[in-house]
Amino acid sequence: MIRKLVAGTALGLTLMAPAASAEGLNIAFISHSSASNTFWQAVKKGYDDACEKVGASCQLILTQTEGAVEQAVANLQAAIASRPDAIFVAIVDNNANLIKEAVDSGILVLAVNVDDSEGAKGNARKAFIGQGFSAAGYSLAKAQSENFPKEGPLNLVVGVNAPGQTWSEQRAGGVTKFLEEYKAEHSDREINITRVDSATDLALTADRIGAYLNANPDTTAYFDTGYWHAGVAKVLKDRGIEPGKVLLGGFDLVPEVLQQMQAGYVQVQVDQQPYMQGFIPVMQAYLWKTAGLTPSDVDTGQGIVTPEDVPTILELAKQGLR
């Protein structure tokens, strides 16, 4: 059994996957994230656990630079050339030709974590295991709206961490959809909604949103499409701004966010259950190979998490499950 975590490069990656056999199942998992992204630790835990259960030979292949689409595409090309039984891929680039190439060569392709922006209509992947991004964004904004001040103007900021990438754009779209509806329902109040490019790096997001808050000290709430608002929380704390003065919410239960939830700076977070995103596709690939069962879509959820939930989550996080 082989379970490797590999950082690939856009300049060429050789996967040392063993040849397929009747007894074994070989899987390559192509991510668009780097090893610095703590979200993927729980994905890897689920992936490793499932691979061990079914005796599969598995690799999780990360990019060297966070969110580097060109590196992820190069790693996908290399994976197809190595001819594993199955490829799991976060489709951050709608490259239907590559997916079709893999499928035509007999490889099972599952979209995991991020799907084509058009879903099954966009390319030949067999199924998607991951979060419904638009619905999750809508749920985040709806939950945070319960914390909005009851009177006065509202200045709401939607941070698009990765402009042009499906996961970020669709989450931002869901947040904005709810906020526009909220604005229409509260026409007696001044409500401003602003979109900003907020980056996929804790320090850079902190710098950009920190600068925005300097120029706009009356900001009511900031919505992140990932977990990088944890950096914004640190800025607020360093400036002596009390928790809740600027409401913060986003996605994924990474350690940085849980710490800021405990401190009171993050009020609402959405969980997409990364362990499931690693575990379930392996089981689907196993059943596809051994029993001919067709994989199906699995929505890993849009669970709303508040500070009261953090103690329980921290216990699960120690086990690598959250």
C-alpha positions as CSV (number, residue, x, y, z in Angstrom):
1,M,0.0,0.0,0.0
2,I,1.3,3.4,-0.9
3,R,0.0,6.7,0.5
4,K,2.0,9.7,-0.5
5,L,1.6,13.5,-0.2
6,V,3.3,15.0,-3.2
7,A,4.0,18.6,-4.0
8,G,3.9,18.8,-7.8
9,T,5.2,21.5,-10.1
10,A,3.8,23.1,-13.2
11,L,7.0,22.3,-15.0
12,G,6.4,18.5,-14.9
13,L,5.5,15.9,-12.3
14,T,6.2,12.2,-12.5
15,L,3.8,10.1,-10.5
16,M,5.2,6.9,-9.2
17,A,1.9,5.1,-9.1
18,P,2.0,1.3,-9.4
19,A,0.3,-0.3,-12.4
20,A,-3.4,-1.2,-12.0
21,S,-4.2,-4.8,-11.1
22,A,-7.3,-6.8,-10.4
23,E,-6.5,-6.8,-6.7
24,G,-5.5,-3.2,-6.4
25,L,-7.0,0.2,-6.9
26,N,-4.7,3.1,-7.9
27,I,-5.9,6.7,-7.3
28,A,-4.4,10.1,-7.9
29,F,-6.0,13.1,-6.1
30,I,-5.2,16.5,-7.7
31,S,-5.6,19.5,-5.5
32,H,-5.3,23.2,-6.4
33,S,-3.9,24.0,-2.9
34,S,-0.5,23.8,-1.3
35,A,0.7,22.1,1.9
36,S,0.3,25.4,3.7
37,N,-3.5,25.2,3.4
38,T,-4.5,23.6,6.7
39,F,-8.0,22.7,5.3
40,W,-6.5,19.9,3.3
41,Q,-5.1,18.1,6.4
42,A,-8.6,16.8,7.2
43,V,-9.2,15.9,3.5
44,K,-5.9,13.9,3.5
45,K,-6.9,12.1,6.8
46,G,-10.2,11.0,5.2
47,Y,-8.4,10.0,2.0
48,D,-5.7,8.0,3.8
49,D,-8.2,6.2,6.1
50,A,-10.4,5.2,3.1
51,C,-7.4,4.1,1.1
52,E,-6.2,1.9,4.0
53,K,-9.6,0.3,4.4
54,V,-9.8,-0.8,0.8
55,G,-6.1,-1.5,0.2
56,A,-5.8,1.2,-2.4
57,S,-2.5,2.8,-3.6
58,C,-3.1,6.5,-3.3
59,Q,-1.4,9.9,-3.9
60,L,-2.6,13.3,-2.9
61,I,-0.8,15.8,-5.2
62,L,-0.6,19.4,-4.1
63,T,0.6,22.5,-5.8
64,Q,3.7,24.3,-4.7
65,T,1.9,27.7,-4.7
66,E,-1.5,28.1,-3.1
67,G,-4.3,28.3,-5.6
68,A,-1.9,27.9,-8.6
69,V,-4.3,26.8,-11.4
70,E,-1.5,26.3,-14.0
71,Q,0.3,23.9,-11.6
72,A,-2.9,22.0,-10.8
73,V,-3.5,21.6,-14.6
74,A,0.1,20.4,-15.2
75,N,-0.3,17.9,-12.3
76,L,-3.6,16.6,-13.8
77,Q,-1.9,16.1,-17.2
78,A,0.9,14.1,-15.5
79,A,-1.7,12.0,-13.6
80,I,-3.5,11.1,-16.8
81,A,-0.3,10.0,-18.4
82,S,0.4,7.7,-15.5
83,R,-2.9,5.9,-16.1
84,P,-4.3,5.3,-12.5
85,D,-7.7,3.6,-12.1
86,A,-9.2,6.8,-10.8
87,I,-8.4,10.5,-10.6
88,F,-10.0,12.8,-8.1
89,V,-9.6,16.5,-9.1
90,A,-10.7,19.9,-7.8
91,I,-11.9,21.4,-11.1
92,V,-10.8,25.0,-10.6
93,D,-10.2,25.4,-14.3
94,N,-13.0,24.4,-16.6
95,N,-10.7,22.2,-18.8
96,A,-13.2,19.8,-20.2
97,N,-10.7,18.5,-22.8
98,L,-8.4,17.1,-20.1
99,I,-11.2,15.4,-18.3
100,K,-12.6,13.9,-21.5
101,E,-9.1,12.6,-22.3
102,A,-8.9,10.9,-19.0
103,V,-12.4,9.4,-19.3
104,D,-11.7,8.2,-22.9
105,S,-8.6,6.4,-21.7
106,G,-10.7,4.4,-19.2
107,I,-9.9,6.4,-16.0
108,L,-12.7,7.1,-13.6
109,V,-12.8,10.9,-12.9
110,L,-14.6,12.4,-9.9
111,A,-14.7,16.1,-9.1
112,V,-13.9,16.6,-5.5
113,N,-14.0,19.8,-3.5
114,V,-14.5,22.0,-6.6
115,D,-16.7,21.1,-9.6
116,D,-16.9,22.5,-13.1
117,S,-18.9,25.8,-13.0
118,E,-21.5,24.1,-15.2
119,G,-21.5,20.8,-13.2
120,A,-22.1,17.6,-15.2
121,K,-22.9,19.7,-18.3
122,G,-19.4,21.2,-18.3
123,N,-17.3,18.1,-18.6
124,A,-17.3,14.3,-18.4
125,R,-16.5,13.8,-14.7
126,K,-18.7,11.1,-13.3
127,A,-19.8,12.8,-10.1
128,F,-19.1,15.6,-7.7
129,I,-18.3,15.2,-4.0
130,G,-18.2,18.5,-2.3
131,Q,-20.1,21.6,-1.1
132,G,-22.9,23.4,-3.0
133,F,-21.0,26.7,-3.0
134,S,-23.8,29.1,-3.8
135,A,-26.2,27.6,-1.2
136,A,-23.4,27.7,1.4
137,G,-22.7,31.3,0.7
138,Y,-26.4,32.2,1.1
139,S,-26.5,30.2,4.4
140,L,-23.5,32.1,5.7
141,A,-24.9,35.5,5.0
142,K,-28.3,34.5,6.4
143,A,-26.8,33.2,9.6
144,Q,-24.6,36.3,10.0
145,S,-27.6,38.6,9.4
146,E,-28.9,37.6,12.8
147,N,-26.0,39.5,14.3
148,F,-26.5,42.7,12.2
149,P,-27.2,45.9,14.3
150,K,-31.0,46.4,14.4
151,E,-30.7,50.1,13.5
152,G,-28.5,52.4,11.4
153,P,-26.7,51.9,8.1
154,L,-25.1,48.6,7.2
155,N,-21.8,48.5,5.3
156,L,-21.2,44.9,4.2
157,V,-18.1,43.7,2.4
158,V,-17.8,40.5,0.4
159,G,-14.2,39.3,0.0
160,V,-13.6,37.2,-3.2
161,N,-10.4,35.4,-2.3
162,A,-9.8,33.9,-5.7
163,P,-11.5,36.0,-8.4
164,G,-12.5,33.8,-11.4
165,Q,-12.3,30.5,-9.5
166,T,-15.6,28.6,-9.2
167,W,-15.5,28.0,-5.4
168,S,-14.8,31.6,-4.5
169,E,-17.1,33.2,-7.1
170,Q,-20.1,31.0,-6.3
171,R,-19.7,31.4,-2.5
172,A,-19.5,35.1,-3.0
173,G,-22.5,35.0,-5.3
174,G,-24.5,33.2,-2.6
175,V,-23.5,35.7,0.0
176,T,-24.4,38.6,-2.3
177,K,-27.7,37.0,-3.2
178,F,-28.9,36.9,0.4
179,L,-27.5,40.4,1.1
180,E,-29.4,41.9,-1.9
181,E,-32.6,40.2,-0.7
182,Y,-32.0,41.5,2.8
183,K,-31.5,45.0,1.4
184,A,-34.7,44.8,-0.5
185,E,-36.6,43.7,2.6
186,H,-35.1,46.5,4.7
187,S,-35.6,49.4,2.2
188,D,-35.9,51.8,5.1
189,R,-32.2,51.4,6.0
190,E,-29.1,52.4,4.2
191,I,-27.4,49.2,3.2
192,N,-24.2,49.2,1.1
193,I,-22.7,46.0,-0.4
194,T,-19.1,46.1,-1.6
195,R,-17.0,43.4,-3.3
196,V,-13.2,43.3,-2.9
197,D,-10.4,41.0,-4.0
198,S,-9.1,39.7,-0.7
199,A,-6.5,37.0,-1.7
200,T,-5.7,33.4,-0.5
201,D,-3.1,34.2,2.1
202,L,-3.6,35.1,5.8
203,A,-1.1,37.9,5.8
204,L,-2.1,39.3,2.4
205,T,-5.8,39.2,3.2
206,A,-5.1,40.9,6.6
207,D,-3.2,43.7,4.8
208,R,-5.9,44.2,2.1
209,I,-8.9,44.2,4.4
210,G,-7.0,46.0,7.1
211,A,-6.3,48.8,4.6
212,Y,-10.0,48.8,3.6
213,L,-11.1,49.1,7.2
214,N,-8.7,52.0,7.7
215,A,-10.5,53.8,4.8
216,N,-13.9,52.6,5.9
217,P,-14.0,52.4,9.7
218,D,-17.8,52.2,9.6
219,T,-17.7,48.7,8.1
220,T,-20.3,46.4,9.7
221,A,-19.3,43.0,8.4
222,Y,-16.8,41.2,6.3
223,F,-17.6,37.9,4.5
224,D,-14.7,35.8,3.4
225,T,-15.1,33.0,0.8
226,G,-12.4,30.9,2.6
227,Y,-10.8,31.0,6.0
228,W,-8.5,34.0,5.5
229,H,-10.6,36.3,7.6
230,A,-8.8,34.8,10.5
231,G,-6.0,37.2,9.5
232,V,-8.5,40.1,9.6
233,A,-9.5,39.0,13.1
234,K,-5.8,39.4,14.2
235,V,-5.7,42.9,12.7
236,L,-8.8,43.9,14.7
237,K,-7.3,42.5,17.9
238,D,-4.0,44.2,17.3
239,R,-5.8,47.5,16.8
240,G,-7.7,47.1,20.0
241,I,-11.0,46.8,18.3
242,E,-13.4,44.8,20.4
243,P,-14.9,41.5,19.1
244,G,-18.1,42.0,17.2
245,K,-17.5,45.6,16.2
246,V,-16.8,44.2,12.7
247,L,-18.6,41.0,12.2
248,L,-16.6,38.2,10.5
249,G,-17.7,35.0,8.8
250,G,-16.4,32.5,6.3
251,F,-15.7,28.9,5.5
252,D,-13.8,25.9,6.9
253,L,-12.9,24.9,10.5
254,V,-9.2,25.4,10.4
255,P,-7.3,26.0,13.6
256,E,-6.7,29.7,12.9
257,V,-10.5,30.3,12.6
258,L,-11.4,28.2,15.7
259,Q,-9.0,30.3,17.7
260,Q,-10.6,33.5,16.5
261,M,-14.1,32.1,17.2
262,Q,-13.1,31.4,20.8
263,A,-11.8,35.0,21.0
264,G,-15.2,36.3,19.8
265,Y,-13.9,37.8,16.5
266,V,-15.6,35.3,14.2
267,Q,-19.3,34.8,14.8
268,V,-20.3,32.4,12.0
269,Q,-18.5,29.8,10.0
270,V,-19.6,27.2,7.4
271,D,-18.3,23.6,7.6
272,Q,-17.9,21.7,4.3
273,Q,-16.7,18.5,6.1
274,P,-13.3,17.9,4.5
275,Y,-12.9,14.5,6.0
276,M,-15.9,13.3,3.9
277,Q,-14.4,14.9,0.8
278,G,-11.4,12.6,1.2
279,F,-13.2,9.5,2.4
280,I,-16.3,9.2,0.2
281,P,-14.7,9.4,-3.3
282,V,-12.4,6.5,-2.4
283,M,-15.3,4.3,-1.4
284,Q,-17.2,5.3,-4.6
285,A,-14.1,4.4,-6.7
286,Y,-13.7,1.1,-4.9
287,L,-17.4,0.1,-5.5
288,W,-17.1,1.3,-9.2
289,K,-14.1,-1.0,-9.7
290,T,-15.3,-4.1,-7.7
291,A,-19.0,-4.0,-8.2
292,G,-19.6,-1.8,-11.2
293,L,-21.6,0.7,-9.2
294,T,-21.9,4.2,-10.7
295,P,-20.6,7.0,-8.5
296,S,-23.1,9.7,-7.5
297,D,-23.0,13.3,-6.4
298,V,-22.6,13.9,-2.6
299,D,-23.2,17.3,-1.1
300,T,-20.9,17.4,1.9
301,G,-22.9,20.2,3.5
302,Q,-23.3,23.7,4.6
303,G,-23.4,23.3,8.3
304,I,-23.4,26.5,10.3
305,V,-20.9,26.7,13.2
306,T,-20.9,29.3,16.0
307,P,-18.5,29.8,18.9
308,E,-20.6,27.6,21.1
309,D,-19.8,24.6,18.9
310,V,-16.0,25.1,19.0
311,P,-15.1,22.9,22.1
312,T,-16.7,19.9,20.5
313,I,-15.0,20.6,17.1
314,L,-11.6,21.0,18.8
315,E,-11.9,17.5,20.2
316,L,-12.6,16.1,16.7
317,A,-9.9,18.2,15.3
318,K,-7.4,16.4,17.5
319,Q,-8.3,13.2,15.7
320,G,-7.9,14.9,12.3
321,L,-11.6,14.5,11.6
322,R,-12.4,18.3,11.4
